[in-house]
Amino acid sequence: MAPVRLLVLFTVALTSALVDTHQTSTSDANHPTAQTQTNGPARQPNIVFVLADDLGYNDVGWHNPWIQTPHLDKLAVTGVRLENYYVQPICTPTRSQLLSGRYQIHTGLQHGIIWWAQANALPRQTPTIADVLRTSGYRTHMVGKWHLGFYKPEYMPINRGFDSYFGFLTGSEDHLTHITCYKKWCGYDLRDGLDPATNMEGNYSTTMYTQKAVDLINNHDASKPLFLYLAYQATHEPLQVPDSYLQQYPDIEDSNRRVFAGMATCLDEGVRNVTTALQNKGMWDNTVVIFSADNGGQVYFSGNNWPLRGWKGSLWEGGMRASGFVHSPLLPTHVQGTKTRELMHVTDWFPTMQTLAGSHPLAGLDGFDQWNTISKGAQSPRKELLHNIDPLAEPKGQQLYNDTFDTRVQAAIRVGDYKLLTGDPGNGSWVAAPESGWPDRVPNEAGGKNVWLFNVRTDPSEWHDLSDQRPDIVRQLLDRLNYYNSTAEPCRYPSDDPRADPQLHGGFWGPWETDATLV
């Protein structure tokens, strides 16, 4: 059969798997607020949240049989798979929304990421989920990538609700040397609490973080509930993995894709070792494991999001629709082994974990408590999702209307079944995985176009733009963007601070301001 014909058939099959059979409409729209709690487990469960870095929608075994992630596959297919679940297009925004339960427009982090030398951070007045869980009696630990600002000690993870922290502070680094460079500045980036974790060169990041997580579990006082936030650097570039994992992919000819696949398999092995440690400790039967990617796969470094459109950094589905699942022996048997296509977002984990902990809902959250959706198969309380409004992105095209949201501004919103994109959403190509041998597809669109509308329930791969056919829905969603824009905090994106230079701090990336002034 011809490759193009195979491509069409495979796209139809995957798109069918993505399509939600539950009909909603724009009349169901509301804006997110803190939700009334649902009933969680009878006693506080351990919560292990695993966040993978730059892992694309098509980079896990349950979406792509070429990728060997057998343990994650087993947890996913015997738990509850999240097939209408969204994160943010890049690192800092997803992590800020996970830990704060608030949209990035409400924390001033709506543009880009926090770069290594920027005096910027998740605001201190915003409690983290670790703060809340620690108040509820949890022992809270973080391992891995922070990327939420560190220019003052008070912004370090150990001062944001975590009892312990082991990991790196910036956005990426060499997986073996733990050195990272930003522009002209290079330094070592690995911390144990507030102090540099030295003499760790040569320890591969995924294996190192797994071992640290296992040690925390082994040493945990099981009379107290555990919250472990395990934020792997895998599968973020640089593309590095021990040779033993490469040998598992003799049939992938593309060398970079082969390394990437090996990184995914190493990540899978890490999660297996963590779950085994929980079982050996006798904690497994009272544990909830949440797994999520942080954004779409980075095509330039062999990540893949097929059949979704776009990739990391874009507001297309490929940049934001994430692979995720919840697995727990505490889940009722009737939901184990199911998938939910109810709408969920990374901000929802904050109130959902509050419910698991039995704590009172916080005011001002943009997330929804989704425990009933996950554990009972109930409808999602979320009917609307602001993907982002970025006032600093380069404007594109001409303004469509003068009395509502400016379509030149980069933004995206989901209301009911419909998704609206404005401004420049990023690269909107459909990129096939190298192992498939299929051709990529590039959209044929006018250069100044700045409005798109899709029914993502029936068209999750965003093939059919409805903006010309449904101007009424375009206007409704622009009005919702206008509302959200009126609630936005001023965007913070400072210039580089030369005081961040690691050579001024013993060769280490870390805080360079020590006064107590807070953002």
Phi, psi and omega in degrees: 000139184297145181303322181294321178296318176299319179301314181297314181297317181293321178297316178300316181296313182291321178296321177299321179294332181278334189291133178273130180271357180270119183278129170231177181213170180294341178292343179277358190295142168213171176255143187296139171220170176299136188258153172297137183294145166262175182279124176268191178300161184296326175231159185299121179274158166292143179236121176243114181252115180255120179246119177268150187254123178059032177270113185285167180301327183262020185249021176231152186297328182283353171249340185212107185294349176290334184267127185265096175231064190297325181286316175299320178302315182295316178298319182293310188282346174255000174252222176239113179278139182258104186251015171215051191243133187236143169240203178253165187287342183218175197296295185305313181302317179297315183293322179294322182284326175299311186279338183254338185072014184236144174300154182292337175292343181259005174235004179077014184248037187275000179237121172062207178245175171272113179280161191305324186254016178268133174279077186212153183191164169299124187304143181293331180289353177265108178296146174267164176297331176294321175303312184294314182292325178295320176298331180274008175101004181280150164271124190245128182223143175234138177228129173114216191278127179268287174058036177234022176098142184207017188290343172234150181303328183292348177263000178289151183307323183295342178252014178239031173107355183262131177292330177214156177214134171220118181166199182240154192264334186271201186261338178193159179196170175297132184291344184248317181274337182063030174256139177225145180241140174229113185055242184266002186251132178231147178191170179275135184226090173203128186232144169242101190068236178268348189259147173301136176266094186272171178061032178251005179301138180095347176275116182293133193303313184298315179294319181296314181291324176300313182297321178297318178296318179297318178298319178298318179295314182298328183263004183285139172283103188292353176283349179247144176290148183250134165243117179241118176256108185250100186253089181295153169278335177295135013250032181295145174297158009288149182285101182216138176198148175303147185303329183301332180278331176296324184295345179277357184232057180292341185267356175267111186283326181293119188294320179292319178295325178295317177296316179302314180300319177298323177296321178295321180291323176296319175301315179301316179297323177298314179297323176301316182293325177293315180293325176297319178298320177297320178294315181295330180280351183079019183258349191298320185292347178238039182236140171249122177256126176245128179240136181208145164279159181266339176190181178292164179292145178271106185299325181298339179238035167077008169289160184212142184234013181306139007267017182283156181271137175084181182206190183314136179091352181253159177267007172287167184302325180295340178273343191226336181279118193253154167283131180199159176201165170237131177229134178194140170297344180282345179291137176303148184299331184287345176255347177294132181083021179245171171234146176245136174253020174286146185291125178222155182220158183299331176296339184290341182294329182301300179292332178293316177292329174300317178298316178301323182278349181076022182265165181282143181299141174277145176282153172083009179282151172263354180270163178242145174289118184251014185296322176295323178299317183283314190268343183236355183072022181285164175294146178292139173287348181273122176246355186213147182213118172275118177283314172175161167228119184247102183286347182261352177294151181298125179298155181224135172072203182249148179292131184282315180229152180263352188245018178209202185298141182284114184288353175286341184277138178290121181198163173203144180214147175243127175228117185061234180275349192257142177236131178246135175239141178227166179068221179252102183283356186099179183299126184251029179284159171258114186250120179279152177293142181304325184291342181283332183075010183267157181282153173282163176237132180246130182293147178254093186226154177296144185296331182267005182299135181219017176222129175223144177225131179226146165270098187279354171287314181267343184223065184294340179269005171056052177273328194242101179285126183253010189297326179283329183281329186234066178297336178296317179288324175304313180297317180301315183285328173296323177296322177293321175299321178298318177300308182300321180299328179289344180261358189287143170284154174302139183282133177253125178206073188288163175288164178298143178252115183297343177291349179284346183312118182303333181293345174274356185226042176074015181090008184247139166288135181175185183302141176237358171240140184237001178285169187266010179292132183253150175291000000 
